[in-house]
Amino acid sequence: MTTARETGRKIRVGLLVPSSNTVMENDLHAGLPKDRYTVHTARMYLEETTRSAEIEMIEQHAPKAAADVGTAGLDLLVFGCTSAGSLFGLDYDRKVCKDLGELAKCSSLGTISAVNAALDMRGFKKLAVITPYIDDLTLAVASAAENGNRKIVAAHGMGIDINVELATPTPSEIVSFAVDRLRGVEMDGLFVSCTNFRALEAVKELEAVFHVPVVTSCLAVIEQVRAKFE
């Protein structure tokens, strides 16, 4: 396949999202310049936001979605589920994405891997984490965001286990939840997880309230896509 650089065409980004995700593709359409990128979405069946359901999504539904969207002649495939990529750590995310990229016949990018790149770039040492998830997935994401140079000082989730409902909290409600849970926490950065959470819309207010940089799942993916091609 000829590349975008060789032909002058727009860069084609394939996006795999849980079937009940209503946020991420809109964030990517808004965040990737339309004169340079097109976004092509395939859906992986998921209704419950639980470990077992996400493993089933990865093992049974993601491969076909990757192969299908790969027929669009992609330049990059994004695995758009932060918590699923975090279930067994970063090496797991990289392997899942490598396998899916091979099916799509292009390079690949996992959301939690993009998040870690964004966190590393900002040099955070004391990171707080906010999610819409149940505790099991919140702890998985927090663990995947921690390393020898970065400590998780707080991690709190809203307890939502129905995937379509992850998009229900408004940006103002996300801010209110963060303020309630992170009162008095000493941190130099905040990560708000989930590609189906309206976190990107809340970034400016969160930064104004906490006076630290804020990374969200969709923001991290947008940054890494642009860094790869620009």
C-alpha positions as CSV (number, residue, x, y, z in Angstrom):
1,M,0.0,0.0,0.0
2,T,1.3,3.5,-0.8
3,T,1.6,5.8,2.1
4,A,0.0,9.2,2.7
5,R,3.4,10.8,2.3
6,E,4.0,9.1,-1.0
7,T,0.7,10.1,-2.5
8,G,-0.1,13.4,-0.7
9,R,-3.4,12.0,0.5
10,K,-4.7,12.5,4.1
11,I,-3.4,10.2,6.8
12,R,-5.9,7.4,7.6
13,V,-6.3,6.6,11.3
14,G,-8.2,3.4,12.1
15,L,-9.9,3.5,15.4
16,L,-11.1,0.4,17.4
17,V,-13.6,1.4,20.1
18,P,-15.9,-0.6,22.3
19,S,-19.3,-0.8,20.5
20,S,-21.0,1.3,23.2
21,N,-18.4,4.1,23.1
22,T,-19.9,7.4,22.1
23,V,-17.1,9.8,22.9
24,M,-13.7,8.9,21.5
25,E,-14.3,9.2,17.7
26,N,-15.8,12.6,18.3
27,D,-12.8,13.7,20.3
28,L,-10.4,12.4,17.5
29,H,-12.5,14.1,14.8
30,A,-12.2,17.4,16.7
31,G,-8.6,17.0,17.7
32,L,-7.0,15.8,14.5
33,P,-6.8,18.5,11.8
34,K,-9.3,17.7,9.1
35,D,-7.0,18.9,6.3
36,R,-4.5,16.2,7.3
37,Y,-6.3,13.3,8.9
38,T,-9.3,11.1,8.4
39,V,-10.6,8.8,11.2
40,H,-12.2,5.4,10.4
41,T,-14.0,3.6,13.2
42,A,-14.6,-0.1,13.8
43,R,-16.5,-1.3,16.9
44,M,-15.7,-4.2,19.2
45,Y,-18.8,-5.5,21.0
46,L,-18.9,-4.5,24.7
47,E,-21.7,-3.5,27.1
48,E,-20.3,-4.2,30.6
49,T,-17.2,-2.4,31.7
50,T,-15.7,-5.3,33.7
51,R,-12.5,-7.3,33.4
52,S,-14.1,-10.4,32.0
53,A,-16.2,-8.5,29.4
54,E,-13.1,-6.6,28.3
55,I,-11.0,-9.8,27.9
56,E,-13.8,-11.2,25.8
57,M,-13.9,-8.0,23.7
58,I,-10.1,-8.3,23.1
59,E,-10.1,-12.0,22.4
60,Q,-13.3,-12.5,20.4
61,H,-14.3,-9.2,18.8
62,A,-11.2,-7.0,18.4
63,P,-9.5,-9.2,15.8
64,K,-12.4,-9.1,13.3
65,A,-12.8,-5.3,13.8
66,A,-9.1,-4.8,13.2
67,A,-9.1,-6.9,10.0
68,D,-12.3,-5.2,8.7
69,V,-11.1,-1.6,9.3
70,G,-7.7,-2.5,7.9
71,T,-9.3,-2.8,4.4
72,A,-9.4,1.0,4.4
73,G,-5.7,1.1,3.7
74,L,-4.7,2.6,7.1
75,D,-1.6,4.4,8.2
76,L,-2.2,3.7,11.9
77,L,-4.5,1.6,14.0
78,V,-5.5,2.9,17.4
79,F,-6.8,0.5,20.1
80,G,-9.2,2.9,21.8
81,C,-9.9,1.3,25.2
82,T,-7.7,2.5,28.2
83,S,-8.9,0.0,30.8
84,A,-8.7,-3.1,28.5
85,G,-5.2,-2.3,27.5
86,S,-4.3,-1.9,31.2
87,L,-5.6,-5.3,32.4
88,F,-2.2,-7.0,32.5
89,G,0.2,-4.0,32.2
90,L,2.0,-2.2,29.4
91,D,3.6,-5.3,27.8
92,Y,0.1,-6.8,27.4
93,D,-1.1,-3.6,25.7
94,R,1.8,-3.6,23.3
95,K,1.3,-7.3,22.4
96,V,-2.5,-6.8,21.9
97,C,-1.8,-3.8,19.7
98,K,1.0,-5.5,17.7
99,D,-1.3,-8.4,16.9
100,L,-4.2,-6.1,15.9
101,G,-1.9,-4.0,13.8
102,E,-0.8,-7.1,11.9
103,L,-4.4,-7.9,11.2
104,A,-5.0,-4.4,10.0
105,K,-1.7,-4.4,8.0
106,C,-0.4,-1.2,9.6
107,S,1.4,0.2,12.7
108,S,-0.6,0.4,15.9
109,L,-1.0,2.5,19.0
110,G,-2.6,1.5,22.3
111,T,-4.3,4.1,24.5
112,I,-2.6,3.3,27.8
113,S,0.7,3.3,25.9
114,A,-0.1,6.7,24.5
115,V,-1.0,7.8,28.0
116,N,2.3,6.7,29.4
117,A,4.2,8.6,26.7
118,A,2.2,11.7,27.6
119,L,2.9,11.3,31.3
120,D,6.6,10.7,30.7
121,M,6.8,13.8,28.4
122,R,5.4,15.9,31.3
123,G,7.8,14.5,33.8
124,F,5.2,13.8,36.5
125,K,6.5,12.4,39.8
126,K,3.3,12.4,41.9
127,L,0.2,11.5,39.8
128,A,-3.4,11.3,40.7
129,V,-5.9,9.2,38.7
130,I,-9.6,9.7,38.2
131,T,-11.8,7.3,36.2
132,P,-15.5,6.5,35.7
133,Y,-14.8,2.8,36.4
134,I,-15.3,0.2,39.1
135,D,-12.4,-0.3,41.5
136,D,-10.8,-3.3,39.7
137,L,-10.4,-1.3,36.5
138,T,-9.4,1.9,38.2
139,L,-6.6,0.0,40.0
140,A,-5.5,-1.7,36.7
141,V,-5.2,1.7,35.0
142,A,-3.4,3.3,38.0
143,S,-0.9,0.4,38.1
144,A,-0.2,0.7,34.3
145,A,0.4,4.4,34.7
146,E,3.0,4.0,37.5
147,N,6.7,3.3,37.1
148,G,10.0,3.7,38.9
149,N,9.9,7.5,38.3
150,R,6.2,8.1,38.9
151,K,4.1,7.3,41.9
152,I,0.4,7.1,42.0
153,V,-0.7,9.2,45.0
154,A,-4.5,8.7,44.6
155,A,-6.8,6.7,42.3
156,H,-10.6,7.0,42.4
157,G,-13.4,5.8,40.2
158,M,-17.1,6.6,39.9
159,G,-18.1,2.9,40.0
160,I,-19.8,2.8,36.6
161,D,-19.9,-0.7,35.1
162,I,-22.2,-0.2,32.0
163,N,-20.0,1.1,29.2
164,V,-22.5,3.4,27.5
165,E,-23.1,5.1,30.8
166,L,-19.4,6.1,31.1
167,A,-20.3,9.0,28.8
168,T,-23.1,10.2,31.1
169,P,-21.2,12.3,33.6
170,T,-20.9,15.9,32.3
171,P,-17.6,17.8,32.3
172,S,-18.8,19.7,35.4
173,E,-19.6,16.5,37.2
174,I,-16.2,15.1,36.4
175,V,-14.6,18.2,37.9
176,S,-16.9,18.0,41.0
177,F,-15.9,14.3,41.5
178,A,-12.2,15.1,41.2
179,V,-12.5,18.0,43.6
180,D,-14.3,15.8,46.1
181,R,-11.9,12.9,45.9
182,L,-8.6,14.7,45.6
183,R,-9.1,17.4,48.2
184,G,-5.7,17.7,50.1
185,V,-3.8,15.3,47.7
186,E,-0.3,16.5,46.9
187,M,0.3,15.9,43.2
188,D,2.1,17.4,40.2
189,G,-0.2,15.9,37.5
190,L,-3.6,14.5,37.0
191,F,-4.6,11.7,34.6
192,V,-8.3,11.3,33.8
193,S,-8.8,7.9,32.2
194,C,-11.3,6.4,29.8
195,T,-12.0,7.0,26.1
196,N,-15.7,7.1,26.7
197,F,-15.5,9.8,29.4
198,R,-16.1,13.4,28.6
199,A,-12.7,14.3,30.2
200,L,-11.2,16.2,27.3
201,E,-14.0,18.8,27.7
202,A,-13.1,19.2,31.4
203,V,-9.3,19.7,31.0
204,K,-9.3,23.5,31.2
205,E,-11.5,23.6,34.3
206,L,-9.5,20.8,36.0
207,E,-6.2,22.6,35.4
208,A,-7.7,25.8,36.7
209,V,-8.9,24.1,39.9
210,F,-5.8,22.0,40.6
211,H,-3.1,24.1,39.1
212,V,-1.4,21.1,37.6
213,P,-1.3,19.7,34.0
214,V,-4.0,17.3,33.1
215,V,-3.8,14.3,30.7
216,T,-6.8,12.4,29.4
217,S,-7.0,9.2,27.4
218,C,-8.2,10.9,24.2
219,L,-5.8,13.8,24.6
220,A,-2.9,11.4,24.9
221,V,-3.9,9.5,21.7
222,I,-4.3,12.8,19.8
223,E,-0.9,13.9,20.9
224,Q,0.8,10.7,19.9
225,V,-0.9,10.4,16.5
226,R,0.2,13.9,15.7
227,A,3.8,13.3,17.0
228,K,4.0,10.2,14.8
229,F,3.0,12.0,11.6
230,E,4.1,15.6,12.2
